[in-house]
Amino acid sequence: MAERDDNPQIKDGCLQRKVCGEGFLPQNFSRQGNRINLPMFGRVKVILHRPIPDGFKIKTASVTKKADGYYLTLSLEDATVPTVKPEFNPDSITGIDVGLKEFLTTSEGETVAIPQHYRKSQKRLRVIQKRVSRREKGSNRRLKTVKQLGKQHKKVADKRKDFHFKTANNLLKKYDVIAVEDLNVKGLARTQLAKSVLDAGWSSFLSILTNKAENAGLLVIPVKAFATSQDCSNCGLKVPKKLHERGHDCLHCGCSLDRDHNAAINIKNRAVGHSVLKAHRVSEAIAGFGEKPTLYCIQSV
């Protein structure tokens, strides 16, 4: 294959941001120093984010084009790394309620402020977008401005992703089992709160939280989201309230809590009786019961 040190070429133009090569066979992949030989692309110069460990086998490679350049993602496998089995304390459990006033509230009353990365960047994005609209279509100046706009959007997305990873990591340091709402984020993104919902990135956060818990041998349990804010966490009776009402005041038992705190407690209570937690407690109580459950993907309760 002929040597080529320039960037990979894409037919549909340099504005296309998607995976342009995915699932390369390992036998067609080779690396020499800071150059990698890729099928269809040839020999390409790369900047290694981290060295490839010795003994790891490259399973797949994918090239992705983003606003600030091309990224090569490698999937590695090492047969010597043991499989992580679930090892958690079922009593170390919390429920979290995600929202737009606070990013999340735990059943213990702890809150994480919502950063609103997109809304804080709207002024800058608006200025660059106006520059794009003023440029002549097809001109180099317009192309340069579009790239600038893409980089600004990527900066917002990177900040949001970093926040999600740090928040998930902090939760898993404190708790072994985390109960979350099984939300229909796509449906919420079609409402009047679409911008705020997409800016918060609930779906991405819950996916990151679940994957990190699985890798650590911990557990994330999704529960039904129906009426978690309406039901009283103390007596269980329904206390109707509108969306703008941020407090929960039960006239039956006198329970007075923040709306999100009340919802987080309900989420935790729905997960406490889950079959996986019951089985885990039984396996600990009975000697020689057998291996602990190995399921991570749990259906809603």
SVG drawing of the C-alpha trace seen along z (x, -y; Angstrom):
<svg xmlns="http://www.w3.org/2000/svg" viewBox="-54 -39 63 64">
<polyline fill="none" stroke="black" stroke-width="0.4" points="0.0,0.0 1.4,-3.4 2.6,-5.7 0.4,-8.7 1.0,-11.2 -2.0,-13.5 -5.4,-13.2 -7.9,-10.6 -10.1,-11.8 -13.9,-11.7 -16.0,-11.9 -18.8,-14.1 -16.5,-16.9 -14.7,-18.0 -17.8,-19.2 -19.1,-15.7 -18.7,-14.6 -19.2,-10.9 -17.4,-7.6 -15.7,-7.2 -14.0,-3.9 -15.2,-1.4 -14.4,2.2 -11.1,2.6 -9.7,6.2 -6.8,6.5 -4.6,8.3 -4.9,5.2 -3.7,2.9 -0.1,2.1 1.9,-0.6 5.4,-1.8 6.4,-4.5 4.0,-7.5 2.6,-6.2 -0.3,-3.8 -1.2,-1.8 -5.0,-1.7 -7.0,0.1 -8.4,-2.3 -6.5,-5.3 -2.9,-4.1 -0.1,-5.2 -1.2,-8.0 0.7,-10.0 -0.9,-10.0 -0.4,-11.5 -0.8,-8.7 -2.9,-9.8 -1.5,-6.9 0.9,-4.0 -0.6,-0.6 0.2,1.8 2.3,4.9 0.3,8.1 -3.0,6.3 -4.6,7.5 -6.2,4.9 -9.8,6.0 -11.2,3.1 -10.2,-0.4 -12.5,-3.2 -11.7,-6.6 -14.0,-9.5 -14.0,-13.0 -14.7,-15.7 -14.6,-19.5 -10.9,-19.7 -9.5,-16.8 -9.6,-13.0 -9.6,-10.5 -8.6,-6.9 -10.3,-4.7 -8.8,-1.3 -10.6,1.5 -8.1,3.7 -8.3,7.0 -6.1,8.7 -6.8,12.3 -5.0,12.0 -7.4,9.3 -10.0,11.1 -13.7,10.6 -15.1,8.2 -17.9,9.9 -20.5,7.9 -19.3,7.3 -21.5,4.8 -23.1,4.1 -26.9,4.1 -27.4,1.8 -25.1,-0.9 -27.9,-2.2 -29.2,-5.6 -31.8,-6.9 -31.2,-9.9 -33.7,-12.1 -32.4,-14.1 -33.9,-17.5 -33.5,-20.9 -33.3,-23.0 -30.6,-20.8 -28.8,-18.2 -29.6,-15.5 -30.8,-15.1 -30.0,-12.0 -32.3,-10.3 -30.0,-11.6 -30.8,-15.2 -27.5,-15.9 -27.7,-17.9 -25.4,-18.5 -25.8,-21.9 -26.7,-21.9 -23.9,-23.5 -26.0,-24.5 -23.0,-24.4 -24.9,-25.1 -26.9,-28.0 -23.7,-29.7 -22.2,-29.3 -25.2,-30.6 -23.9,-34.1 -20.6,-33.0 -22.4,-30.5 -24.8,-33.1 -22.0,-35.5 -20.2,-32.8 -23.5,-31.6 -24.2,-35.1 -20.7,-35.2 -21.5,-32.0 -24.8,-33.4 -23.0,-36.5 -20.3,-34.6 -20.8,-33.6 -21.7,-30.0 -18.9,-28.0 -16.2,-30.5 -13.1,-29.8 -14.1,-32.4 -17.5,-30.6 -15.7,-27.2 -13.3,-28.7 -16.1,-30.1 -18.1,-26.8 -15.0,-25.0 -14.8,-27.6 -18.5,-27.0 -18.0,-23.3 -15.1,-23.6 -17.2,-25.8 -20.0,-23.2 -17.4,-20.4 -16.0,-22.4 -19.5,-22.5 -20.0,-18.8 -16.6,-18.0 -17.4,-20.1 -20.7,-18.3 -19.1,-14.8 -16.4,-15.7 -19.0,-16.8 -21.0,-13.5 -17.9,-11.3 -16.9,-13.2 -20.4,-13.1 -20.8,-9.4 -17.4,-8.7 -18.3,-10.7 -21.6,-8.7 -19.9,-5.3 -17.3,-6.2 -20.1,-6.7 -22.6,-4.1 -22.6,-0.5 -26.1,-0.5 -27.8,-3.4 -31.4,-3.6 -32.4,-5.8 -35.6,-6.6 -36.2,-4.9 -36.8,-8.1 -38.2,-8.6 -35.6,-11.3 -36.6,-11.3 -40.2,-12.1 -39.1,-14.9 -36.9,-16.3 -40.1,-17.0 -41.6,-19.2 -41.1,-22.9 -38.2,-22.0 -36.3,-20.4 -33.4,-22.8 -32.8,-22.4 -33.3,-18.6 -30.8,-18.2 -28.4,-20.6 -28.5,-18.5 -27.7,-15.3 -29.5,-12.9 -29.4,-10.0 -25.6,-10.3 -25.1,-10.6 -27.2,-7.5 -25.4,-5.5 -22.0,-6.6 -23.1,-5.8 -24.3,-2.3 -21.1,-1.5 -18.8,-2.7 -20.8,-0.7 -20.6,2.4 -16.8,2.1 -16.5,1.6 -18.7,4.5 -21.4,2.3 -25.1,1.9 -27.5,-0.6 -31.2,0.2 -33.7,-1.6 -37.2,-1.9 -40.5,-3.2 -40.6,-7.0 -44.4,-7.2 -45.6,-9.4 -42.2,-9.6 -42.8,-13.3 -46.5,-12.9 -46.4,-10.1 -45.5,-10.9 -42.2,-9.1 -43.4,-8.8 -47.0,-7.5 -47.3,-6.6 -50.4,-8.6 -50.6,-10.7 -50.1,-14.5 -50.9,-16.2 -48.7,-19.1 -47.9,-21.1 -44.4,-21.3 -43.7,-24.8 -44.4,-23.7 -41.0,-22.8 -42.0,-21.7 -43.7,-18.5 -46.2,-19.0 -48.3,-16.0 -51.5,-16.9 -52.0,-13.3 -48.7,-12.7 -47.2,-16.2 -44.1,-15.2 -42.4,-18.4 -39.6,-18.0 -38.2,-19.4 -39.9,-18.0 -36.8,-16.4 -35.7,-15.0 -39.1,-13.3 -38.8,-11.8 -35.3,-10.5 -36.6,-8.7 -39.4,-7.1 -36.9,-5.9 -34.8,-4.3 -37.8,-2.7 -38.8,-1.1 -35.4,0.4 -34.9,1.7 -37.2,4.7 -35.6,5.6 -35.1,9.3 -31.3,8.9 -30.8,7.3 -32.9,10.0 -30.9,12.7 -27.6,11.1 -28.7,10.9 -29.7,14.5 -26.4,15.6 -24.5,13.8 -26.7,15.3 -26.6,18.9 -23.1,20.4 -22.3,22.3 -25.3,20.9 -23.3,20.4 -22.0,17.6 -23.4,14.2 -25.7,12.9 -23.8,11.7 -26.5,9.7 -26.0,6.0 -28.8,5.2 -31.9,5.1 -35.5,4.6 -37.5,1.8 -39.5,2.6"/>
</svg>
